[in-house]
Amino acid sequence: MASKFMSDIPLAGMEAQMQQVPGFKPRKCGMSVSRLELTQARGGCSGKAEGQGNCGPPGGSRPCGSPGGGCGRFSCLLGRFTDEVGFGPFTDRVSRLEGSAGSAFWDEGHRERFQIQWKAQADIPDRDAMCAALYLLTADGMLWGMAAQAVRPELIDFASVCIRGIGLDGYVLFNSAKDLYKGTNRLSLSELTDPELVSDGTFRTVITAFLIRRYGAEALEEERSSGC
């Protein structure tokens, strides 16, 4: 289950719909739209119509609109996310990240830790939640030193992790990982949008994790394409 960052605002219902499993059909409700549905008007796949682009991981051929299809440049997904939310301070802060340069990873240590752990994971039903959590837990070396023993191929045992002595960034990363993995709500929307509590680097990392949870691991393929 995805975290409900917007449970305290009028957009809670929209967020819940955004986070539905692709193709899931709730009882007495309509079919949920795929999380990766893109159209030419929304700027998917270098101007190609939906279903015609070559998205997904490098070397893959999954069409736009398919689960895991991607259209994965970070700025493109970030723009879609901003358009869908459209809410005050949170949207303003997210918007400032659009088009920003740089890797999706904090440093090469983050990239290496994440890739090693992600390759070791089992084929579990909710891989996007696992991916988002691992991305956050491996971002900070000190946090990862505390959390590594809790990570197994099929689950993360957050209850066994002690983060005593961790800094503010590590605290935000850990609780965001827990929220995205378990569907809890340790961090509020107002806390995430407060620059005095959450630094720009940590905020970007958390938002990237949200995109992973929302769109899949293709959100990390920030160097694939120079355009949407």
Buried (B, 14 or more C-beta within 10 A) or exposed (E): EBBBBBEEBEBBEBBEEBBBBBEEEEEEEEEBEBBBBBEBEBBBBBEBBBBBBBBBBEEEEBBBBBBBBBBBBBBBBBBBBBEBBEBEEBBEBBEEBEEEEEEBBBEEBBBEBBBEBBEEBEEEEEBBBBBBBBBBBBBBEEBBEBBEEBBEEEEBEBEEBEBEEBEEBBBBBBBBBBBBBBEBBBBBBEEBBEEEBBEEEBBBBBBBBBBBBBBBBBBBBBEBBEEB
